[in-house]
Amino acid sequence: MTTRDPGALVRRMQECFNTRQFDQADDLFTPDFFSHPLGAAGFEAGKQAWRTLVAHFPGYRVVAEDILVNHDRVAVRSSVEGIPVPDGGVQPMLIEIFRVENGRLAEMWGLGQGLPLDVLRRD
């Protein structure tokens, strides 16, 4: 695989999410990709989280506001659209940091505000 620009990887990942082409994102991630927020290895868990979010919020979209690259790390601050915001509520935002390995996303940390994360919790 050719080396990819980390910022381009994040933009492509968001494009796959926003267009609901989840399987098109497979080659953006290493086989042992690890999501710290989900506590899971492999991108299948990420795709399942994406499917769950859009099942509850069909208009859910992420829009990169800032992308910062430093060596093998890329941080993205994204606004989130398509979810209800209570009166006086905060604008939904997401901050993710990715580690890139061999031109693919290998590890992710994330946090957010105003996000409906309760729909991702497993009973």
C-alpha positions as CSV (number, residue, x, y, z in Angstrom):
1,M,0.0,0.0,0.0
2,T,1.3,3.5,-0.8
3,T,1.7,5.9,2.0
4,R,-1.2,8.3,2.4
5,D,-1.4,11.8,3.8
6,P,-2.9,11.4,7.3
7,G,-5.2,14.4,6.7
8,A,-6.5,12.8,3.5
9,L,-7.1,9.6,5.4
10,V,-9.4,11.4,7.9
11,R,-11.2,13.3,5.1
12,R,-11.8,10.0,3.2
13,M,-13.0,8.3,6.4
14,Q,-15.5,11.1,7.0
15,E,-16.6,10.9,3.4
16,C,-17.3,7.2,3.7
17,F,-19.3,7.9,6.9
18,N,-21.3,10.8,5.5
19,T,-22.2,8.9,2.3
20,R,-22.9,5.7,4.3
21,Q,-20.4,3.7,2.2
22,F,-19.0,2.1,5.4
23,D,-17.4,-0.9,3.6
24,Q,-15.4,1.6,1.4
25,A,-13.5,2.6,4.5
26,D,-12.1,-0.9,5.2
27,D,-8.8,-0.2,3.4
28,L,-8.2,3.0,5.4
29,F,-7.7,1.0,8.6
30,T,-5.0,-1.5,9.7
31,P,-6.3,-5.0,10.3
32,D,-5.6,-4.6,14.1
33,F,-7.0,-1.0,14.3
34,F,-7.8,-0.2,17.9
35,S,-10.6,2.2,19.0
36,H,-10.0,3.4,22.6
37,P,-13.5,4.8,23.0
38,L,-15.1,1.6,21.9
39,G,-12.5,-0.6,23.6
40,A,-12.3,-2.8,20.5
41,A,-9.8,-4.0,18.0
42,G,-10.6,-4.2,14.3
43,F,-12.7,-1.8,12.2
44,E,-15.8,-4.0,12.3
45,A,-16.7,-2.5,15.7
46,G,-16.3,1.0,14.3
47,K,-18.6,0.1,11.3
48,Q,-21.2,-1.3,13.8
49,A,-21.0,1.9,15.8
50,W,-21.5,3.9,12.6
51,R,-24.5,1.8,11.6
52,T,-26.1,2.2,15.0
53,L,-25.7,6.0,15.0
54,V,-27.2,6.4,11.5
55,A,-30.0,4.0,12.4
56,H,-31.0,6.3,15.2
57,F,-30.1,9.6,13.5
58,P,-30.4,9.2,9.7
59,G,-29.1,12.8,9.1
60,Y,-26.0,12.4,11.3
61,R,-23.0,13.9,9.5
62,V,-19.5,14.9,10.6
63,V,-17.7,18.0,9.2
64,A,-14.0,18.5,9.8
65,E,-13.4,22.0,11.1
66,D,-9.7,21.5,11.9
67,I,-7.2,18.8,10.9
68,L,-3.7,18.9,12.5
69,V,-1.0,16.5,11.4
70,N,2.2,15.8,13.4
71,H,4.4,12.9,12.2
72,D,2.3,9.7,12.6
73,R,-0.6,11.5,14.4
74,V,-3.6,13.3,13.0
75,A,-6.1,15.2,15.2
76,V,-9.5,16.3,13.8
77,R,-12.1,18.6,15.4
78,S,-15.5,18.0,13.7
79,S,-18.8,19.6,14.1
80,V,-21.7,17.1,14.1
81,E,-25.0,17.7,12.2
82,G,-28.3,15.9,12.1
83,I,-28.9,15.2,15.8
84,P,-31.3,17.0,18.0
85,V,-29.8,19.8,20.2
86,P,-32.0,20.7,23.2
87,D,-32.8,24.3,23.8
88,G,-29.7,25.9,25.4
89,G,-27.7,22.7,24.5
90,V,-24.1,22.8,23.3
91,Q,-23.2,22.5,19.6
92,P,-22.3,18.8,19.1
93,M,-18.5,18.4,18.5
94,L,-16.2,15.5,18.2
95,I,-12.4,15.5,18.7
96,E,-10.5,12.4,17.5
97,I,-6.8,11.6,17.4
98,F,-5.5,8.9,15.1
99,R,-2.2,7.1,14.9
100,V,-1.1,6.3,11.4
101,E,0.9,3.2,10.5
102,N,2.0,2.3,7.0
103,G,-0.4,4.7,5.4
104,R,-3.5,3.4,7.4
105,L,-5.3,4.5,10.5
106,A,-4.0,2.2,13.3
107,E,-5.4,3.6,16.6
108,M,-8.0,6.2,17.7
109,W,-8.8,8.2,20.7
110,G,-11.8,10.4,20.9
111,L,-14.1,12.6,22.9
112,G,-17.1,14.8,22.3
113,Q,-19.7,17.1,23.6
114,G,-23.4,17.1,23.0
115,L,-23.3,13.6,21.3
116,P,-25.9,10.9,21.7
117,L,-23.4,8.3,22.9
118,D,-26.0,6.4,24.9
119,V,-27.2,4.8,21.7
120,L,-23.8,3.0,21.4
121,R,-23.9,1.5,24.9
122,R,-24.5,-2.2,24.9
123,D,-27.0,-3.6,27.3
